[in-house]
Structure formats: C-alpha cells, structure tokens
Amino acid sequence: MLWIVMGYLSGSWLAAVSVCRWAGVADPRFCGSCNPGFSNVLRLYGPRLAAATLALDALKAVPVVLAAKWLALPIMWQGLVGLAVLLGHSFPLWYGFRGGKAVASAFGVLLVLVPSVALLSALAWALMAWRLGTAALASVASALLAPLLCAWLAPAYTGVVGGFSLLVLARHMLNIRRWRQGEEPPLRK
C-alpha cells in the first residue's frame, strides 16, 4: 500500500507547472487548452519547454515503479503502483485535483514495466501526431495500440497496460468530442 501512495504522490507533481514557472512564463493550466501537459506547453511556449515537460512527466514515474519491479512485487501490484502515478497526474493532490491527460506519465510507467511496448507506442504516437497534427488523436491511437502490443510482446502485463489505456482514453473523451466537431486545436500553430 505504501508504494501505491508514493506512486500517487509522485504523480501529483505536474512538470508543466514547474517548468513554466522556472521559465518565467504563465501557468499552462490557465492558458491555451488549460491542460498542464506536453501538447499545451508546445503550443504555448515551443519545443524546448515542451520537451522538458515531457521528460520530467515521464521520469517522475520511474523511481517508484522501478522500486516496485525491483522488489519483485506481483505484476498486479506493479500495475497498481503505475496506475497510482497516472491517477496522481490526472487528479493531483497538490493542484486541486485538476491535472493532465497522463500520456507522458504512462510512457514513463511503461518504460519501466514493458520497455518495448513503451518505445513502440511512443513511435506510433509520434507518427500519428506528425501525420494528423493533433496530440489527442495520437494519444488515443497509441493508447489503443499499447495493450495489443503488450499481448504480443509481454502477455503477462496485458491487463495492467489495458487499465492504463482505459484511463488515458477516458481522459481524452472531451478531445475526441472536440475533434469530431472540428474544434480540436492542432499540435502546431
């Protein structure tokens, strides 16, 4: 249980808020799409701050999930620790439970638990984002692909990764609705 609490607390730190504060720019929770994540920071402030946001949101998951894996906790418990990180990012204690979509944090969790799935999902995300010009659809596509890749490459983790994917998909429902109405902002201006 301690590892789940630690996962939630580490996930509750939103890199975008800190990166923007360090750079002396406005809090992304109150600008653009008001989402404290990579794509909003990219649209607002460019690739340098977006890359820092992406890296830190992914890295914040690594210590606690890696500890759960090194301790040889059962896969279900490793997954619960990872899910706690994603829930922390989505509903952060430190920021009034208003967080991000958990895509970068999911990448960090997957990188520890199933690296091959993480890298292939990231590649799929990048290709879709480049082709479609929207982070939301790329995130949805990679979230749908991740459990399928897991079933092929690391079957023992398929249920865990499927749970992560469901959270990411649920966090993108508004984006999907906006995309269908032609109102989803592009990744690049």
Disulfide bonds with the S-S distance in Angstrom:
none
